[in-house]
Amino acid sequence: MRGDAEPTEEQKDAAALWLGKRAGGSLTPAEAEDLEKWLNADRGNRLAFDQLRVLWAQLEAPAMRAAAAAPVIARNRSGASRRRAPVFAALGLSLFICLGIWVARPTLVQDWQADFVSGQQAVTDVTLPDGSIARLGADTALDIDFSENRRNVQILRGEAFFEIRHGLPTPFLVDSLGNQVRVVGTRFNVDQVRDQTTVSVEEGAVQVTGEVKAEGLLLSPGQQVIVTAGRVGAVETADIDMALSWMKGRLSVRNVLVRDLVAALQRHSQGRIFVRGSLANRRISGTFPTTDVPASLETIAAAAGGSVVRTGRWLSVLY
C-alpha cells in the first residue's frame, strides 16, 4: 500500500462511482467483492471512499427523515417489512440522481428563466437591445424586459458590469434580489452574493433602492453601497480596481466573510463548494485567482485556519 494518505483525483472519481452504485442498490455480489478488493488495494482508495461517504450521509439524512415522517405508506401496504429494502434502495438511487443533477447544474431553473447565461469564462460581453453593454462575470444569468417604454434587467444570479447607452429618455433599471438600481447613463457594477447586492459606480450616478425601504440612495463615481436582505447600507468609498478585479481573472477582497468569498469563487468552479462550521463566518482579505479555484481554496483555508477536503472534481468542503 502507498504511504501517502491523500487520495488522488482518480481515486476520488472512482470512489464516487462505487458509492453511487452501492447507494442505488445496484451493486451485485461480484461487484461488492470487487469494491472490497479496491478498498484494500490502496490506503488512498479507502480514504477517498470514507470522505465521500461522510458527505453522502450528510445529504442523505434529510431524505431519510422525510421518508420516516410518512408512515401512511407502510400502514397501507401489506408486507411492508419485505418491501423496505427496495424502497430505501430506490430512495438512495433517487437521491443519487438528484445529487448528480444538483452538482452538475444546480441553477437549471434560473437558466430556463434567463435570456443570457454566461459560462465559466471571466467575462462575457452582451449587447442589450438598446445598445448598452453588459459584461457578465462567470456563471451569471440575466433576464431582460425591453420595449419602447422599458429598459429592465433582472440579475438572477452572479455579477455584471453595465455600460449604459446615453441619450435615451427611458431610465435603465437593474433588479437584484428585489433591490433596484436606476440610472440614465453610467458605468457601474452589480454583484449578487447570497442575500447581498453590492453596487459600485465607476462613472455617472445611480440611485439604489432596497426592497424593504422605498427611499433611494444616490451614488456618485467612486462610491458603493451594500444592500443586505433588502436594506440599503451606508454609502462607502469604493475601490473600483478591487470591485472590478473579477474581469482580470482574480478576486481581490478586503475583510469579507469566507462564505461570501467562496460563494463568489463558486461561479468559477464546475464542482460544488461548501463551507462548514465557524470557518464560514471568519473574515479574510487578499487576492485569489479565479483561474485556479482549488489553489484559491487551499489559500483561503490556510489563511483562515481551516482545511479543505476534495472528493473528485465535483465536491470541495472547507471546514
Summary of the structure (lengths in Angstrom):
residues: 319
radius of gyration: 23.8
end to end distance: 28.3
largest distance: 74.4
contacts: 966
relative contact order: 0.09
helix: 39%
strand: 31%
